[in-house]
Amino acid sequence: MARAAIPLSVRVPLIVAGLMLIVGVVASQIVIAALAQSHERQARELARTEFATLAHALAPMAVRDDVWAMFDLLDRSIDRGAGLSAERVSLVGPDGAVAVSSDPQAAPIGSDGDAVLGAAQPLDGFGFDGSAERLTLQTPLSHRGQDLGALVIDFDARALAAERRAAWRWLVLGNALATLTLAGAGFVIVRRLLRPVAQIAAQMQPQDGPPRPIPPDDIPERDPELARLYRSYNRMLEVEQARVSAHLRSAERERLAGLGRLAGSLAHEINNPLGGLLNAVDTIRRYPDRAEVVRSSAELLDRGLRHLRDVVRATLDTHRTDRAGSPLSRADLDDLRLLIGPEIARQEQELDWTVSAGDGDLAPLPGAPVRQIALNLLLNASAVTGRGGAVGFEVSASDATLCLCVSDTGPGLPEALRPRLLSDAPVAGGEGVGLGLVRQLATELGGEIMLDRTAAGHNRVRIHLPLARKKENAA
């Protein structure tokens, strides 16, 4: 089952709020990255300062090999409480042994200095991510060109790590509050800006009827642009309603015109047998005692009245609106032949009538619109063919399509009227309304209209109406 689409008046504010959240997250990441770089620079400066101070004081003592003076100096250099404070200082001599350390228990004098140097990074180019609580660095120590070994300092970085975590928490909290506030404000503002669109959409697609205009009392006169938008919508709706009304009136006029053309032919068709029927009635009156004459006249009356009944029924069925939902059947097509017959006879035309589809093939389609399509095409073909021409009608069915073809020997459909049948493009003038009605009905049934020629070179209109979808819906 398809999910309901989120309204535009909600979707756009949500997108704006989401973009603000993304901007807030990106800004937070940028600030945190800048803070990390600042802490790294701070750690480098503090470490270099610490190394420079100790190296300057320690080098002369190392030259004299004054262990106690060096130990006193290293001992006084630790626990200063700064952001990056020295926790342990060791000097590894040129021979690779520990010369002196502020923590003799961890690095005894004379012990292997590789364990001390192995965990230490070089002072130049070390990395510090700000989350480590301990940082061990080393740098070479020399005095007047004499190699004195390497100075190793273990720094306590917990203060910097704690500072970074606190700054990160406050930054994230502040950015989150600011972002949520801006996102909420953006949602409200955009939702309010889109309120006119939502109101127009509600008027265009009401739940209980066709589109409605916006009441004059709801037009905000204090907002000229919005008022102009509402008035433009109302004018557009008025124009569309007028266009639909004009189309319906034109279609009704075309239907009545077709009915009038049929009426003239049907009047002739009905009037012809009336003379014979009246003669039969007069014969019965004159010879009531002659059974054979009465029986013959009664049979003539029965055939004539049945013919008149069929003509009247076919005419009524074609123009009755209560049959709009009835399925198509062969009887509907037979009625069309009966209706078009007088017009064909009046024009002294030939009618080639072929219906190979059965009631089972026709039933998936509604009868009324298909009859109207066929009748309009037959009347149009008879009119353009002229006296003495030929009109063809063929209905065939496949598993998925009903093909309805009307052909004639006339000059063909004029180029000016082709758009009425083949497209929805507007056509100047009032001609071809019946063709427009054919296209409208065929489109509503999901059909396809084509113009071509028969094998004999006659003009032909083919309409393919889908049957598969109708059958599936019926199932």
N, C-alpha and C positions, 0 to 999 in steps of 0.2 A: 504494500500500500504506500503510495507516494506521500511524503511528508509535506505538511502545509508550509508554504513559503513565508519567511519572515517579512512583515510589511516594510516598505522603504522607510517610513517614518521611524522605525525602530532599528532597521539594519544600518542606515547611515550613521546615527548617533553611536551605535555600538562600534562601528568601524573607527570613528573618530576617537572614541575612548580607548579602543585597542591600540591605535597608533600612538596616542599619548602615553600609554603604558609602555609600549616598546621604546619610545623616546626616553622615558624615565629610566628604564633598565639599561639602555645603552649609555645614557649620561652617568648612571651610577658606576658602570664598569669603567668608563673613562676616568672618572674621579678616583676610583679605587686604584686603577693602574698608575695614575699620577701620584697618588699617595705612596704606593709601593716604590716608585722611582725616587720620591723624596726621601723615604726611609733608607733606601740603598745609598743615596748620596750622603745622607747624614752618617750612616755607618762607616762609609769610606773615609769621610773627613775625620771622624772621631778616632778611627783606627790609625790613620796616618799620623794624627797629632800625638796619639799615645806612643806609637813606635818612634817617632822623631824625638820626643822628650826622653824616653828611656834610652834610646841609642846614644844620644848626646851625652848623657850622664854615665851610662854604663861602659862605654868604650874605653875611657882612660883606666877605669878599674880593671877591666878585662886584660888590658895590656900589662898592668902590674900584677895580675893574677891575685887580686885582693878579694878572696872569696867572701869573707865576712862583710866587707863593705858592699859587695855586689848583692849579697843576700839581704842586707838591711835596706838597700835601695829597692830591690824587687818586692820586699815585704811591705814597704811603705807605699808602693804604687797600686796595690790592690784595694778593692772595697771602697771606691770613691763615691759610689751611689749615683753615677751619671747614667744617661740613657744607655750607653754602651760602656760598661765598666770592666776593667781587667780583673779576672777571677784567679788566674794563675799565670806566672811569667817564668819562662825557662830559657836558659842559654845553652845551646848545644855547641860544643867546641869544634874546631877544625878536624879533630880526630874522630868525631862522630859520637863522643861520649857527652853526657850531661855535665856541664861545667858548674852550673848553679841553678837552683829553682826556688821559687817562693813556697813551694809545697814539696819538701824533701821526701815525704812519704810516698807521694804519687810519682815523683821523678827523682830518685836518689842521685846524689852526685856520683859520677863515674859510671852510671848505668848506660845502657845502649840508647842512644838518642834517636834511632830510627823509629821507635814506637811513638816518640813525641812528635817527630817530623812527619810521620805517615798520615796523621789525621789533620794536618795543618794545610790550609790553602795559601798560595803566595799572596802577599799583600797587594801586588799590582795585578788587577784584573780579577779579583775574587767576586763570587756571586753571593747575594744575600736576598732571600725571598721574603724576609720579614716575619715568617712564621716560626723560624728556628729560634730556640731559646739559648743556644750556645754557638759561638763562632770562634774557630781556632785559626789563627793566621801566623805566617812566618815571613821573615825578611832577612837577607844577609847582613851581617854586622862586620864593619871594618873600621880601622882607625889609621889614617895616614898611609893607606895602601896595604896595611897589614890585615890579613884575613883573620877574623876573630870567631868565625862560625856563623850560627844562625840564631836569631832571637825569635822565640815562639811565645805568643800571648793567647791565652784562652779568655775570650770575652764573654761576659754574662749579658745576653741580649733579651732577657725576659721583659725588661722595661719597655724596649722598643716593640716587642711582639704584643705586649698588653696594650700599649698605646695604639698600635695598628688595629687590633681587634676592637677596641672601644670606638676608634674613629670609624671603622667599617660598620659597626652596629648603628651608630648615630647617623651615619651617612645613608645607610639602607633605610632606616626608619624615616628619616627626613624626606628622602626621595620618594619613598612609598606613599607617605602622607600627601606630599605635594602632587605626585602623579595621580593618586586617586581623587584628590580634590579637583585637579584640572580636568581629569577624565569625566568626573561627575558633572562638573560645570559645562564641559563641552557637550556631553550627552543632553543635558537640559536645554542648552542654547540651540543646538542643531535640531533637537526634537521640536522646539518651539518654532524654529525657522521653517521646518517642513510641515508644520500643522496645516497651512493652506493646501499643500499637495494632498495630505491625507483627507482633508475635507472634500476636495474635488473628486478624489478617488471614491470616497463614500457616496457622493452624489451620482457618479458615473455608473457605479455598480451597486445599487441598492438591493436589499434582500427581497423586496416585495414589489418589484416592477421595473419599468424601463428607467433610463437615466433621468434625473430630475434637475431642474435649475436651482441655483443657489438663491434662497430668499433674499429680497432686497434688504431686509433688516439685518442679515448676517454679513453684508458687505461693509468692511471697515473703511469708512470715508476718511478717517484720519491717516490712513496709509495709502497714498495714491497708487503706488505700484501694485499692492495687493488688490486694491479695488479694481484696477484696470485688468488684472489677471482674472478676477471673478467675473467681471462684465464680459471679457473676451470669451470665457467658457460659456456663459449664458447665451451669447450671440452665436457661438459655434453650435450649441445645442439646438437653438431655434432654426438655424440654417439646415442642420441635419434632419430635424423633424419635418421641416418643409420639403426637403428633398425626398424623404421617405414617403410623405403624403402624396407628393406629385407622382412618384413612381407607382404607388398603389392605385392612384386615380387613372394613370395611363394604362396600367395593366387591366384595370376593370373596364376601361373604354375598349381596349383591344378584345377583351373577352366578349363584351357585348356586341362589338362589331362582327366578331366571328359568329356569334349566335345569330346576328341579323342576316349574315350571308347564308347561314344554314337554314334560317327560317324561310327565306325565299324559296330555296330548293325543296325544303320539306313541305311547304305549302303546295307546291306543284306535285310532289310525290303523294300527298294526301288527297289532293283534289282529283287526281286521275281516277283512282278506284271509286270515288264517291258516285260518279255517274253510273257506273255499273251496279253499285250497291242499290242506288235508288231504282234502277230498272228492275233489279231482282225483287225489291219490295213491291213495286207496281205489278210485276208478274204474279206474285203470290196473291195480291188483292184481286186481280182479275180472274185467276184460275185457282181459287181455294179448293175446288173439288177434284183437282187433278193431282194425285199424289206424286207422280213422277216429276211434274213441273215444280211443285212445291219443294220436293227433296233437292232437285238440282239448284233451285234458287237459294235454298237454305245453305247448301254447301258453298255456293258462291259468296253469300253473306258471311259465312264463317271464315273463309280464307281472307276475304277483304278486311274484315274487322280485326282478325289476328295480325294481319300485316300493319294496319294502322296502330294497333296496340304496341307492336314491337317498335315502330318508329317513335311513338310518343315516349315509351319507356326508355329507349336509348337516349333520347334527347334529355329527359329528366335526369337520368343517371349521370350524364356528363356534367350537368350543372348543379347537382345537389351537393351541398357542403357537408351533409352528415355522413357521406361515404369516404371522407378523407382518410380514415384509418383502415378501410377495407383492403384486403390483399388483392393484387392484380390477378386476373384470370383470363382464360380464353374468351369468356363471355364479354369481358370489357373490350377486347379487340374486335369481336364480332359486332358489337355495338358501334364501334368506330367505322367499320365498313358500311354498316347500315346508314350512319349519319353522313359519311362523305359520298355515298353512292349517288344521291340526287344531284349534288354539285358536279360530280364526274359526268353524269348523264347530260346535264344541262350544257356542259362544255364539250359534249361529244368526244370525251377522252376515253382512253383505255386504262384500266386499273389492273395492275399485276399484284396480286395479294398472296403472300406466302408467310404462313406462321407455322414454324416447325417446333416451337417451344410448347411444352405441356403445362398444365396447371401447377405441377410440382416445381417446375422451373420458374414460373412467374410469381408464385406465392410469396417469396421473400421480399418482394417490392410492393409498395403501396399502390393501389389502383388509381386514385384520383390524379396525382401528379404525372404518372406515366401516361395516362389517357390524355391529359392536357398537353403534354409534350408532343405526343403523336398527332393529336388533332391539329395543333398549331402548325406543325411541319407539313401535314397533308394539305391543309387549306392554303398554306403559302406555296407549296409545290403546284397545286392545281391552278392558283392564280397566275403564277409566272409562266406556266407551260402554255396556256392559251388554248384556243379551240382546236380540237383534233389531235392534241398531243397525247402523251402517255405518262402515267404516274405509277411508281412502284413502291410497294411497302413490304418489308421483310423483317421478321423477328426470329432470331435464333438464340440458343443458349448453350453455354459451356458450363463447366463445373464452377467457375468463379464469376462469369460475366454474362449479362444479357445484352445482345447486340440488336439495336433498333435502327433500321436503315430506311430512308425515304429518298427516292430518286425521281427524276423528271427529265423530260426532253426539252425543257425550256433553256433560256440563255444563261441560266445560273444566277447565283446570288450576287447582287451588285457590290462592288468594292466598298461603297460607302456604308453598307449595312453589315459587312462581315464582322466588324468589331462588336456589334450587338450579340452575335452568336459565339464568337471565339475569344472575347476578352471582356474585362470589366471596364474598359476605357469608355469615357462619356462620348456620346455621339450627338452632334448638333441636329436640331429638329426633332419632330415627334414621330418619325417613321421607325419601323422595326421594333415596336414595343413588344409585339408577340415573340420575336426572336429573342429579345432580352428576357422575356418571361421563360422561354425554353431554357436559356442558359442558367437562369436563377434556379429553376426547378432541378435541372440536371446537376448543378453544382451542389445543391443541398442533398442530393442522393449520392454524392461522391462520384459522379459520372465524368466521362471525358468525351468531348465533341470534336469531330474531325470532318473536314470537307475533302472529297476526292471524286473520282469518276468510276463508273462501272466498266466492265469489260467491253460493253457496247459503246462507251464514250458518253454516257448520260451523267448529268450532275447528280451527286449523291451526298446526303448528310448522314453520318454515322454517329450514333451515341452508344457508348459502352457504359452500362450501369453495373456496379459490382454486386455480386450475389453472395460471396463467401462471408462478408461481414454481417450481412443480414441473417444468414443462416446460423452463424455463431451466436448472434444475439438472441435469435429465437430459441436456440438450444439452451 
